[in-house]
Amino acid sequence: MLKELLDYLDSKNRILILGFGREGRSTYNLIRKFFPEKKLFIADQKMDLLENNIDLGEDINLEVSLGEGYLNGLYDYDLIIKAPGVTFKGTDIDVNIIRDKLTSELDLFFKFFNDKVTTIGITGTKGKSTTSSLCYAILNSNNKKASLLGNIGKPIFEEVENITEETYVVIELSSHALQYVNYSPNIAILLNMFEEHLDYYDSYEDYIDAKCNIFKYQTEKDYLIYNIDNPDVVRKVVNLKSTGIKISLDEKNSDSLVYIKDDTIYVKDTPAMRLDEEINLIGLHNKNDIMFVLAVSDILGLDLNSSLKGIRDFRPLEHRIEHFANINGVDYYNDSIATIPASTINCVNSISNIGTLIVGGKDRGIDYSEFCEFLLNTNIENIICIHATGKIIYERIKSSNKNTYYTEDFDEACRIAKEMTKSGTACVLSPAASSYGYFKNFEERGRKFKENIKNN
């Protein structure tokens, strides 16, 4: 496996690492470990790359292209290993010309490892990280050797030397990572699809097409586990070559491997978990994620009771309906991962006593009309709106009977929330919008919220 990958890399004379974040760094480290004198090229938008990576400046066999023109000359390379965060939208790059030399860590891993190890890939607009982590948890609870890679885990090339034929590889897959792959995982999970990342793609259809690459190249020996409650998933899952396994929260759809009957999740004919069972993961959407994971457990022939133990012991990830404090009788939740309206709706439906909700972030062209109608029909007393989309939401709901506030200042929003939220209720950050332009990422936004609440 690894030898075949290294032989392939060795056969390419001009290799470009396109994008130098965590993944680009792991690509560089792997190639340099085995080929210290090989000529390499790095292209990245960051002008200060060499200042922050001293070792690159000392590499005499490396050439770098930085700044505004970093995409110039892409046609001159034998292999382009692209990081997921690099987009060609809005550039004059003709992808068709470079398509046969365009690859990624994920694509190369599938190319050389897919037939030797079991790969489990998880994608969807929301729920990827939790579902990936749950898959990893049930493998551990069944004493299997497992690696958690991708968005939630390590970069693939950082871990590739430790992967053997006994390893189960769980990979969280963004649409960006899937956009230009030529292979698909052995077991693919397609959780859902909603409008997001419209600033990265030319259209929503392009975005969901990228997601669908998770099963596009599967064969008859593979599996696709998919959500038939999501219309965009249903219309895209056609002409499957792999075995399709449907997941639904509707009791009428009980013809699947994992289904719901009498408010209970069943695996085949065995009752596994009641929907109202109190576990660390709250909300019906998390029970839906569990159904996908139980399907994986059955496909792999794992012990159901061991898998259920892994699920019940699982702790929620940070920034995902994370209960982090109770101050003066107010429960505080950080749901900064909620970057689209559907996620915030799931959050609101999962917490019964929300008194204050903080929403808003970057405007990426998402329609908030239905979301505003949803907010107006909830029992939430105070709605604090921030930033660009917060302004849109505020203008639509300010004339309602709710207490509505608008501010551009995040710290001010937190202060208002602490002042207005009544004891016995919950205060929740669930923005329904991206953090970009205001914070480095949703993690920074969530931690800033927690700091404000705890320290002020």
N, C-alpha and C positions, 0 to 999 in steps of 0.2 A: 504493500500500500504506500508507505512513505517513500520507499525506493522508487516506485513508479512516478510519484509526484516529483521527486528530486531529479530524476532522469529527464522528465519533461521540462522542468525549469532550466536544467543545464543545457538543453538543446536549443534554447532561445538566446539569441545574441544580444538583442536590445529589449530589455524588460523595463517598462515604466510602471512605477508605483504611483497611481493617481489618487491623491488624497492621503494626508499623513496624520490621521488621528490615531486612536488605539489600534485599529485594524491595520492601517498602513505601517505603523511601527512594528507590529507582529510579523507582517510580511517581510519587511526589511530585515528583522532579526533572524528569521528562519533562513532566508537566502544567504545572509552574511555568515551565518554559523557554518553552513556547508560549502559556500562558495565565496571565500573572503576576498578573492581577487577578481570576481566577475564584475564587468561593467554594469552599473545600475543607474537608473534615472528616477528622480522624484519630481512630481509636479504638484504644487499646492498653492492655494489662494493666499495663505498667510505669509506676509513679507518677513516676519520675525522668526521663521521656522528654524533657521540655523542658530540664531541667538538662544533659542530655547532647547536646542538639541545639539550640544557641543560635539558629540561624536560624529555627527553627519559632516561637519566642517572639516574633520580630521580624516575623512574617508577619501583617499586619493582616486578611488575607482568609482566615484559618485558624481553625477551632474544633477543640478537642481534647477527647476524653473518655477519662480515664485511670483505672486502678485497677479495683477490684472490679466496678463497674457499667459497665464499658466497652462491654458489649454492649447496654445499654439504648437503645431508640429505633431499632433497626435497620430497623423498618418504615417509617421516615419519609424514606428516601433514594431517589433515582432510580436510582442505580448503586452497588453495593457491590463494591469491588475487594479481594478477600480474599487475604491471604498464606497459604501452605500450612500454616504452623504453628498457625493459629487453628482450634480445634475447637469444635463446638457440643455435643459430648457432655457430658451432665450439666448442661446449661442448659435454660431453659424456652423457648428460641428454636424457633419452628415454621418449619423450613426451607421447607416447602411454600408459606408465605405470601411469602417473599422470594426464592424460587427464580428467578423470571424477571428479577430485578434483580441476582442474585448472579453475579459473574464473577471473573476473575483475570487477571494478565498473560498467563499461558499461554493461557487461553480467548480473550482478545482478540487475541493474536498469531495463533492458528489461524484466527480469524474473518476477519481482514483480510489475512493473508499466505499462507495455505495454498495458494491457487490460483495464486500468483505465484512461490513459491520451493519448493525441495525440502526437506521437513522429515523428519527421522529422529528418532523418539522411542524411548527405551529405558527400560523399567521391569522390575521383578522385585524380589523381597525382597533378593537378594544378586547382586552382579556388575554393578550398574548403572554405577558410576563407571568401572570398568575397561573395560567394553564401550563406553561413550560415548567415553572417551578413545581407545580403539583405532579407533573409527569416525572420529574427528577426525584421528587419525594417518594412516590410509590415504587420506583425502581430501587431506591435505597432501602425502603421498608421491606422489600423482597430480597435484600442482600445481593443485588446485581451491581456490577461495575458500570458506572454511568458517568457521562460528562455533560455538563450544562454549558452550552455555547451560544453565541449570538448576542443579541441586544442585552439580555438579562445576565448572561454569563461571560465567559472569557472569549476573546477573539479566537477563531478556529485555529489559526496557525500558531497561536500561543500554546495550544494543548495538543496539537496533532501528533507530536512525538510520543505521547503517552497513550494513544488510542491503539488498542489491539482488537483482534477479531471477537473478543468476549465483551467489548464495550458497547453499551447502548448510548447512542449520541442524541441528545435532545437539543434542538436548535430553535431559538426564537427568531422568526424571520419577518423582517419588515418588508413592505412593498419595494423599498429602495434596494434591499439585498436581493430580492427576487426578480427585479426588472429585466436583467440580461442573462439569467441562467439558462443552461441547456439541459439541465437534469432536475429531477424532483426526488424528494425523500421517499423511503420505503413506506412510512406511515405519515400521511399528511393530515393536518387538522386545519380546517377552514372555519373559524369561529363566527365571523360576521363581516359585513362591509357597510360602511357609512361614509359620507362625505368628509374627507380629510386630506391634508397634504395637497390641496389644490394649487398651492404656490410652487409645487415641485413638478407637477404634471401638466400637460396641455389640456387635459380634461379629466373629469371623474371617471370616464370609461377607460382612459389610459391607466389610471390608478388601479381600478379593479382588475384590469387585464394583467397588470404586474402581479397582483395578489394570486391570480389564478395559475401562474406559473408553478405554484406549489404542487399542482397535480397534472399539469399539461404534459409532462414527460414521463409519467408513471407507466408501468407495464402491468400485465395481468397478475403478477405476483404481489403487487403493492395494494395499499389501502388508502382511501380518502374518507375521513370522518367529517361530515359537514352539517351545517345548521339549516334545516329546511324551514325554519321560522323567518329567515331573512330573505326577502324577495330577490335581492341582487345576487345572493349566493345561488338560489334556485335557478335563476335564468342563465347562470354561467356554467353550472355543473351539468354539462351535456356530453354525450358521446364518450363516456368514461371508459378507459381501458382497464383501470384498476377496479377493485371491489369497493363499492360505495356503501357507507354506513351512515344512515340518517340520524340526526339528533334533533329532538323537538321537546319543548315544554308543554305542548298540547297533548292531553291524554288521548285524543282521538288518533294520534300517530303512534300507535303501540306495536308497529310491525317491524321494529328495529332491534338490534342487538342490545341497546340500552334505551329504555323508555320509561314513561311515567304512567302509573296506574294507581288509583286511590291515593293520590298525593304522596306516592312513594316511588323512588327511583329503583327500577329493576334492571338487573343484568341477566339477560336471558329470562329464566323463570324464577330467579332468586331475588327476593327483596333485599336491597342494599342499604338504602338510607331514606328516611322520611324527609320531605321537603321542609317541614317545620322543625327538624332536628337542630338544636342549638350547637353550632360549631364555631370555630374562630372566624370563618369566612361568612360574613353576613350578606344577605341579599339573594334574590332569586337568580340574578345573573351569574353569581358564583356557583350556585347549584347547577346551573347550565354548564359551566366550565367543568365541574366535577363529572358530569355525564360523559363528556368527551374523554376525560382521563380514565374513567372506568371502561370505556370502549377500548382504549389502548391496553389497559390491564388484561382484558379478555383476549385480545388479538395476540398478545405476547405470551399468553398462558400463565400469567402471574396468579398468585394466591389472592383471592378476593378479600379475605379478612385482613391479610397483611397490607393490601392496597388501601383498604378502608382505614386502617390504623394510620398509615402515612397521611391520608387526607385529614383525618380528625386531629392529628397532632400538628398539622400545618399552621404556621402563623402568617397572618396577612403581611404582604409586602408594604414597605414604606410608601406613603403618598396614595394609597389605594383604600379609601374609606378607613383611614387609620385613626383610631381613637387614641389620642395622645395625652389628654388631660381632662380632669374634672376640677374646675375652679369655681368656688362659691355656688355649687349646685348646677353649673353649666357643663355639659359634655362638649368637648371640642374635637372635631374630626378634620383631618387633612386628606382631601381627595384631589390633590393637585394634578394627578394623572388624567383627570377628566378634561380632555381637550376638545371634545365635541358635545353637542347637546344630548345625544343619546346616553352618554356616560353619566352626565349630571342627572338625567332623569332616573337612571338606575340607582344612583346614590340616594336621591330624594325618596324613591320608593323603598329603599332599604332601611332608612332611619325614620322611625315613626314620629319623633317629636321635634322636628327642626323648627327652631324659632327664628334663626337668622341664617341667610345664605349669601355668600359672597361669590359673584359671577363676573366674568369679563376677562378679556385679554386681547390678543392680536386678531385683527380682522383679516380672514383668509377667504372671504367671499361666501361663507356658509350662510344659508337662509335661517334666520332665528324666529320666523313667524310662529311656527308650531310650538317651539320651545317657550315663547312668551305666553301663548295660550295655556300651555301646561302649567307654568308658574302661577298664572292668575287663578287656576283652579285648585291650587294646593292650599294647605292651612298655614303656610309659612307667613309669619307676621312681618319680618323685616328682610328686605332684599337690597343688598349693597352692591352697586354696579361700579366696575372699575375699567379703565382703559378703553380701547376703541370699540370692542364689541359690547362692553358694558354701557357705553353711550347709546348704542343701538337699542339694547334691551330696555334701558331706562326710559327712553323716549316712547317706547311702546306701552310701558306698564305704569308710568308715573301718575296717570290720572285714576288709577284703581284705588281700592280701599286699603291697600297695603302700605306699610311704611317703606318708601323707596328713597334711596340715597345714591348720589353719583359723586365720585371723586376720581381724580387722576392719580392720587397718591395712595400707594398700597398700605403704607404704615397708617395713614388716616383711616382707611377702610377697616383695618384691624382694630383701631381704637374705637371707632363707632360700633363695631360688632360687640366688643366687650362691654360697652356702655349700655347697649340696647337689648342684649339677649337676657331673657328672664331665667331665673333659677328654675330647674326642672325641665328645661328645654335644651336643645343642642344648637351649637354654632358650627357651621360647616363651610369650608372653602372647597367649592367644586365648580371651577371657572367656566366650563363648557367652551373653552377657547385655549389656544396655544399661548405659551408664555413668552415666545420669541419677541424681541424688541424691548422687552421690559425686564426679563431675567435671562440668565444663560440657558436655562432649561426648566422643565417642570419641577425637577428636584430642588433647584435653588429656590423656586417660588414656594414650594411646600415647607422647606426648612425655615425660610424667612417668616412664613405665617406662624410656625410653631414658636420661633424665637419671640415674635411680637406678643403672642398670647401669654407665653410663660414669663416673660421678663418685663412687661409693661403694665 
